[in-house]
Amino acid sequence: METSYRHQVIVNFITYYESMKNKNLPRTKSSQTQSSSSETHSNTPRVFRRRSFLKGLGITGATFLSANALLMTKGKAQSTQNGGTLTKGDVAILRLLAAAEIIEADLWQQYNELGGVGATGSMSQPYITDLQVLDGDMPQYIADNTDDEKSHVAFLNAYLASKGEQMVNFDAFRNIPPSKVTGVPQTGRLTNLQELSVDTSWWVRYRSTTNPDLGAVFTQQAVQGLNVGQHPAIPVTNADLSSGNHLLAIAFTAGFHFGFIEQAGTSLYATLSQKVTSAEVLKITISIGGAEILHFQVWQDKAGNATPLTDNGITFVDLTKNQPQTLQGNLIMPEPCDFISTSLPQCSIIRPTSAGQLDATGAIKGFIADGLFIGQQRSAEFIDLLLDMAHEADAAQRE
């Protein structure tokens, strides 16, 4: 008799046995107050019968124990799927991802207020017009990306709550002043889009045949000067809306910032997915992570349509003509690169996806270096909180 067949027989028998035992349990008050001794004696014949049955099948004690363990594992899995607890590591990962999504939802809301489809025809229409140099559908894309990030926040927090875990809430840190453009709600924000230092090396990374997971370092920038100093990606005042090339530079800065944010999310989800334990949590991370990939694909396509322009130390060049592969604008799909080992064929992939790159800590540090939290009145407290959450997520191990 094959082991797998024996295991199935055991599973069927124990399931039947337990159901019969429950069906035959005495229901009188006196039976519920019997001593443990009498319970042991009354159950003895039943225990012997089960052992005799298994012995008759020729199954050893070791086999029975492994089958029993199989049933316990199955029961534990079902408990988790039906609302049971999550591992400490899975909780840490989900909470960090919720934190990242809250940050993204906040910044996308600001872009949406000034450049989304709902702002069409408003005071910020000149900003929308300049964004449409990158693509005529930019207002719709911005609105959609905003809705997506908000849905991620709502789902991740609701899922954590459904498992009895604490949701993530950063409302106490919403104190950064928003744009002063007429029509923008003057409520405190979590992120600052007015003083950014945007690293555009991601543009080069995805067009290179080398991989940061295997030691490659990227310093070349697609936009010279954008990673130095502090630059607005939204109009700060009404005066910016009539500033000519400066407003166009603001719109182009936003275009590259969109890609910067979403490439971080792309790598973050792919990296943390390798650490989760629960199959259901893995389903969540790869599914939301897939949406981040789609966002990134859109934005790096649009950013490449920026026209030549110099403003306040930033130089945008025409990436559609006469560029090397590492800058070529229409190479919007990941170029095949080294993966796992340089001895293997190169492969088109998301990168990086290894610890120490754009993992939780790397992503949060990237947000900090980007200038997103400049002006945060409780900066030290907020950053310490984010980094603590990131370290807990990165410390998670698949069980």
C-alpha positions in Angstrom: 0.0 0.0 0.0 1.5 3.4 -1.0 2.1 6.0 1.7 -0.1 8.6 0.1 -3.0 6.1 0.0 -2.4 5.2 3.6 -2.5 8.8 4.6 -5.8 9.3 2.8 -7.3 6.3 4.5 -6.2 7.7 7.9 -7.6 11.1 7.1 -11.0 9.5 6.1 -11.1 7.3 9.2 -10.2 10.0 11.7 -12.7 12.4 10.2 -15.4 9.6 10.5 -14.3 8.7 14.0 -14.3 12.3 15.2 -17.8 12.9 13.8 -19.1 9.7 15.4 -17.6 10.6 18.7 -19.2 14.0 18.7 -22.5 12.5 17.6 -22.5 10.0 20.5 -21.4 12.4 23.2 -23.8 12.2 26.2 -25.7 15.4 26.6 -26.9 15.1 30.2 -25.7 17.4 32.9 -24.3 14.5 34.9 -22.1 13.4 31.9 -20.6 16.8 31.7 -19.5 16.6 35.4 -17.8 13.2 35.2 -14.4 12.9 36.6 -11.4 12.8 34.3 -10.8 9.3 35.4 -14.2 8.1 34.3 -13.7 9.9 31.0 -10.5 8.1 30.4 -12.0 4.7 31.2 -15.1 5.3 29.1 -12.9 6.3 26.1 -10.4 3.4 26.4 -12.4 0.9 24.2 -12.8 3.5 21.5 -9.1 4.3 21.6 -8.2 0.6 21.3 -10.6 0.1 18.4 -9.0 3.0 16.5 -5.5 1.5 17.2 -6.7 -1.9 16.1 -8.1 -0.5 13.0 -4.9 1.2 12.1 -2.8 -1.8 13.0 -5.0 -3.9 10.7 -4.1 -1.5 7.9 -0.4 -2.3 8.6 0.4 1.3 9.5 3.2 2.0 11.9 3.1 4.4 14.7 5.5 6.8 12.8 3.2 6.8 9.8 0.2 7.5 12.0 2.0 10.4 13.7 2.9 12.0 10.4 -0.7 11.6 9.2 -2.0 13.1 12.4 0.4 16.0 11.9 -0.9 16.3 8.4 -4.4 16.8 9.8 -3.2 19.3 12.3 -1.4 21.3 9.6 -4.5 21.2 7.4 -6.6 22.4 10.3 -4.2 25.3 11.0 -4.2 26.3 7.4 -8.0 26.3 7.3 -8.1 28.4 10.5 -5.9 31.0 8.9 -7.9 31.1 5.7 -11.1 31.5 7.6 -10.0 34.5 9.8 -7.3 33.0 11.9 -4.2 34.9 13.1 -1.3 35.9 10.9 2.4 35.4 11.7 4.2 38.4 13.2 6.2 38.8 10.1 3.2 38.9 7.8 1.6 41.5 10.0 4.8 43.6 9.9 4.8 43.4 6.1 1.2 44.3 5.7 1.5 47.3 8.1 4.5 48.6 6.3 2.8 48.3 2.9 -0.2 50.1 4.4 2.1 52.8 5.5 3.7 53.2 2.1 0.3 53.3 0.5 -0.9 56.0 2.8 2.1 58.1 1.9 1.4 57.4 -1.8 -2.3 58.2 -1.5 -1.5 61.5 0.1 0.9 62.7 -2.6 -1.3 61.4 -5.4 -4.3 63.3 -3.9 -2.3 66.5 -4.2 -1.4 65.8 -7.8 -5.1 65.0 -8.4 -6.3 68.2 -6.9 -4.2 70.2 -9.4 -3.8 67.9 -12.3 -6.5 65.3 -12.2 -9.6 65.1 -14.4 -11.6 66.8 -11.7 -9.5 69.9 -11.9 -10.1 70.4 -15.6 -11.2 74.0 -16.2 -10.2 75.1 -12.7 -7.6 77.7 -11.7 -4.9 75.0 -12.2 -5.8 74.4 -15.9 -2.4 75.8 -17.1 -0.7 73.1 -15.1 -2.9 70.5 -16.6 -2.2 71.8 -20.1 1.6 71.5 -19.5 1.1 68.0 -18.1 -0.6 67.1 -21.3 2.6 67.8 -23.2 3.6 64.4 -21.8 0.2 62.8 -22.8 -3.2 64.1 -23.5 -4.8 61.7 -21.1 -2.6 62.7 -18.1 -5.6 64.1 -16.1 -7.4 60.7 -16.3 -4.2 58.7 -15.5 -3.6 60.9 -12.4 -7.1 60.5 -11.2 -7.0 56.7 -11.7 -3.6 56.3 -9.9 -5.0 58.3 -7.0 -8.1 56.1 -6.8 -5.9 53.0 -6.9 -3.7 54.1 -4.0 -6.7 54.9 -1.9 -8.2 51.5 -2.6 -4.9 49.9 -1.5 -5.0 51.8 1.8 -8.6 50.8 2.5 -8.1 47.2 1.6 -4.9 46.6 3.6 -6.2 48.3 6.7 -9.5 46.4 6.5 -7.7 43.1 6.0 -5.5 43.8 9.1 -8.6 44.6 11.1 -10.3 41.4 9.9 -7.3 39.5 11.4 -7.5 41.3 14.7 -4.5 43.5 14.0 -4.1 47.2 14.4 -4.7 49.4 11.3 -2.2 52.1 10.3 -3.2 55.7 10.7 -0.9 58.7 10.2 -3.5 61.5 10.6 -1.6 62.9 13.5 1.3 63.7 11.1 -0.8 65.6 8.5 0.6 69.0 9.1 2.6 70.0 6.0 1.1 73.1 4.3 -0.5 72.4 0.9 -0.2 74.4 -2.3 -1.7 77.9 -2.1 -3.3 77.7 -5.5 -6.9 78.8 -5.4 -9.3 75.9 -5.0 -6.8 73.6 -3.2 -8.2 72.5 0.3 -6.0 74.2 2.9 -5.7 71.1 5.1 -2.4 69.7 6.5 -0.7 67.1 4.3 1.5 64.1 5.0 3.9 64.8 2.1 5.6 67.8 0.5 5.6 68.0 -3.3 7.0 71.5 -3.3 10.7 70.8 -2.5 11.6 67.5 -4.2 15.0 66.0 -5.1 14.0 63.4 -7.7 16.4 60.6 -8.4 16.0 59.7 -12.0 18.6 56.9 -12.1 15.7 54.4 -12.2 15.3 55.4 -15.9 18.8 54.2 -16.6 18.5 51.1 -14.5 15.6 49.7 -16.4 17.4 50.2 -19.7 20.6 48.7 -18.5 21.7 45.0 -18.9 23.1 45.0 -15.4 21.3 44.5 -12.1 21.7 46.2 -8.7 20.8 42.8 -7.0 24.2 41.6 -8.4 26.2 44.7 -7.5 25.5 47.2 -10.3 25.4 50.8 -9.2 23.6 53.5 -11.2 24.6 57.2 -10.8 23.6 58.4 -14.3 20.5 60.6 -14.3 17.9 60.9 -17.0 17.3 64.5 -15.9 20.4 66.5 -14.9 20.0 68.5 -11.8 16.6 67.2 -10.7 18.2 65.1 -7.9 20.1 68.2 -6.6 18.4 71.0 -4.7 14.7 71.3 -4.1 12.2 71.5 -6.9 8.4 71.8 -7.0 6.3 69.2 -8.8 3.1 71.1 -8.3 2.4 74.8 -8.6 3.0 76.4 -5.2 1.0 79.6 -5.7 -1.2 81.2 -8.4 1.8 83.0 -9.7 3.4 79.7 -10.9 0.4 79.2 -13.2 1.6 82.0 -15.4 5.3 81.4 -15.2 5.9 80.1 -18.7 8.8 77.6 -18.9 8.9 77.3 -15.1 5.4 75.9 -15.0 6.4 73.5 -17.8 9.4 72.4 -15.7 7.1 71.8 -12.8 4.9 69.6 -14.9 7.9 67.6 -16.3 9.3 67.2 -12.7 5.9 65.7 -11.8 6.2 63.3 -14.7 9.5 61.9 -13.6 8.4 61.9 -10.0 5.4 59.7 -10.9 7.8 57.1 -12.2 10.1 57.4 -9.2 7.3 56.7 -6.8 5.9 53.8 -8.7 9.2 52.0 -9.4 9.8 52.0 -5.7 6.4 50.4 -5.0 7.1 47.9 -7.8 10.3 46.7 -6.1 9.0 47.0 -2.6 6.1 44.5 -3.2 8.3 42.1 -5.1 10.9 42.1 -2.4 8.6 41.7 0.6 6.5 39.0 -1.2 9.5 36.7 -0.8 9.2 36.9 3.0 5.5 36.2 3.6 4.2 33.0 5.1 0.5 33.0 4.4 -0.6 32.0 0.9 -3.4 34.5 1.3 -1.0 37.3 2.2 1.2 36.3 -0.8 -1.9 36.7 -3.0 -2.4 40.2 -1.6 1.2 41.3 -2.1 1.6 40.0 -5.7 -1.8 41.3 -6.7 -1.4 44.8 -5.4 2.2 44.7 -6.5 1.0 43.9 -10.0 -1.0 47.1 -10.0 2.1 49.0 -8.9 3.9 47.6 -12.0 1.2 48.8 -14.3 1.4 52.3 -12.8 5.2 52.3 -13.3 4.9 51.2 -16.9 2.5 54.0 -17.7 4.6 56.7 -16.0 7.9 55.9 -17.5 6.3 55.9 -20.9 4.9 59.4 -20.4 8.0 61.0 -18.7 10.0 60.3 -21.9 7.9 62.8 -23.8 9.3 65.8 -22.0 10.7 68.4 -24.4 14.1 70.1 -24.1 14.0 72.7 -21.3 16.3 74.3 -18.8 15.0 75.9 -15.6 16.6 76.6 -12.2 19.4 74.2 -12.7 17.3 71.4 -14.2 18.0 70.2 -17.8 15.4 68.2 -19.6 16.6 66.7 -22.9 14.8 65.1 -25.8 14.9 61.5 -24.9 13.1 60.4 -28.1 16.1 61.2 -30.4 19.8 60.3 -30.6 20.1 58.8 -27.2 22.2 55.8 -26.0 20.2 52.7 -24.9 20.4 53.7 -21.2 18.4 56.9 -22.0 16.3 55.9 -25.0 12.8 57.1 -24.4 10.8 54.4 -26.1 12.5 51.5 -24.3 9.7 51.4 -21.7 9.8 47.6 -21.2 12.5 46.3 -18.8 15.6 45.4 -20.8 16.9 41.9 -20.2 19.6 42.0 -17.5 21.6 39.8 -15.3 19.4 37.8 -12.9 20.2 35.3 -10.1 23.7 34.7 -11.6 25.7 36.2 -14.4 26.2 32.6 -15.6 22.5 32.4 -16.5 20.9 34.0 -19.6 19.8 37.6 -19.1 16.1 38.1 -18.4 13.6 40.9 -18.5 12.6 41.5 -14.9 11.6 43.9 -12.2 14.7 45.1 -10.4 15.9 45.3 -7.7 14.2 42.6 -5.6 16.8 41.7 -3.1 17.3 42.7 0.6 19.3 45.9 1.0 18.0 47.5 -2.1 14.4 48.8 -2.4 13.2 46.6 0.5 11.1 48.3 3.2 14.0 50.3 4.6 15.3 51.2 1.2 11.9 52.4 0.0 11.3 54.6 3.1 14.9 56.0 2.9 14.2 56.8 -0.7 11.0 58.7 0.2 13.0 60.7 2.8 15.8 61.5 0.3 13.1 62.6 -2.2 12.1 65.4 0.2 8.6 64.1 0.8 8.7 64.9 4.5 10.4 68.4 4.4 8.4 70.6 6.6 6.9 67.8 8.7 6.5 69.4 12.2 7.0 66.1 13.9 9.7 65.0 11.5 12.0 63.0 13.9 9.0 61.1 15.4 7.4 60.3 12.1 10.6 59.2 10.4 11.6 57.1 13.4 8.1 55.4 13.3 8.4 54.7 9.6 11.9 53.3 9.9 10.9 51.1 12.8 8.0 49.7 10.8 10.4 49.1 7.8 13.0 47.3 10.0 10.2 45.0 11.3 9.0 44.2 7.8 12.5 43.5 6.5 13.2 41.2 9.5 10.2 39.0 8.6 11.0 35.5 7.6 8.9 32.9 5.8 7.8 30.2 8.3 
